[in-house]
Amino acid sequence: MDALTDAFGLAQQWLFEGLLQPLMFHLGLGNLLAEGYRATGWLLVGLLQIVLMLTLMRALERWRPVEPVTDRAAVRTDIVYTLVHRLGLFRVVLFLTIDPLWDALTGQLRLGGLHGFQLDGLWPGVTDLAWVSFGLYLLLFDLVDYGYHRLQHSVGWWWQLHAVHHSQRQMTLWSDNRNHLLDDLLRDSVFVLLALAVGVAPGQFVAIVAITQLVESLSHANVRLHFGPLRWLLVSPQFHRLHHAVGLGHESAGQGSLGGHNFAVLFPVWDLLFRSARFDDPLQPTGIRDQLEGRDYGRGFWAQQWLGLKRLAGRA
């Protein structure tokens, strides 16, 4: 773990000093160098992820696709979402707007005597080992992610935003980041506050996000893959495709009411514990039931964002 962290740090420093720092000075942004350095880390993570997506995951999709891709325009829109998120553009906006507010809030709480719970200090001598603490943080974040995801499917106004994600009827490895930006803002705020509350080191936080995103990209891939006996341990493309299935994955009893199955992001254990798991249903078309009745969720990036806001306001 330490060796990987050191290697990543060297690469981040090289990329920042060789590319971003001179550009920021040229643009008169020298007062934002700290934010620029953090953004460089996210950019590097995103580049590594995209390399894996274009090689390993794309090879899997060619090897055993679930369905032929006929709507190339919809996939291209998903690629736009992926580039905005994985190359750090969305993260940079947060660095300059929302994240400073959370940093200031937690600073004030600490001045008032309220300190976060250090999860890696739970069992001295054991949880302070880097790989043990990382595993605990990964489990905690995934549990919160499960709860967050389930709320997206059970709270009416929240579903109107999350429906952007489920409106893709041609799921591919690019589909994970197809979300409403307001929904992404809410999710990022939850996990930044969680990281601050439990004392996740910045390097570990980046690693948790990177691993989660990679597994999510794979779970959305257009590939017949279920992990065999390991399907109980890690979310597979088949497990998650059932979550996106029309009338099954995000609707209770197929009646159009909110609810659904297979909400886990990394570990299906949460769906097993909370009785929301389905493993053996046949693969079905993905999308939302009312799309079949003609409801429009938008074709391009901005149309999807605008219609999400209109649904939130009850006007679409």
Secondary structure, DSSP 8 states (H G I E B T S, - for coil): -HHHHHHHHHHHHHHIIIIIHHHHHHTT-GGGHHHHHHHHHHHHHHHHHHHHIIIIIHHHHHHS-SS----HHHHHHHHHHHHHHHTTHHHHHHHHTHHHHHHHHHHHHHHTT-----GGGSSTTTTTSHHHHHHHHHHHHHHHHHHHHHHHHHSHHHHHHHHHHHT-SS--TTGGG---HHHHHHHHHHHHHHHHHHT--HHHHHHHHHHHHHHHHHHTSSS----GGGGGTS--HHHHHHHTBTTTTTEETTTTEE--S---SS-THHHHHTT-----S----BS-GGGTTT----SSHHHHHHHHHHHHTT--
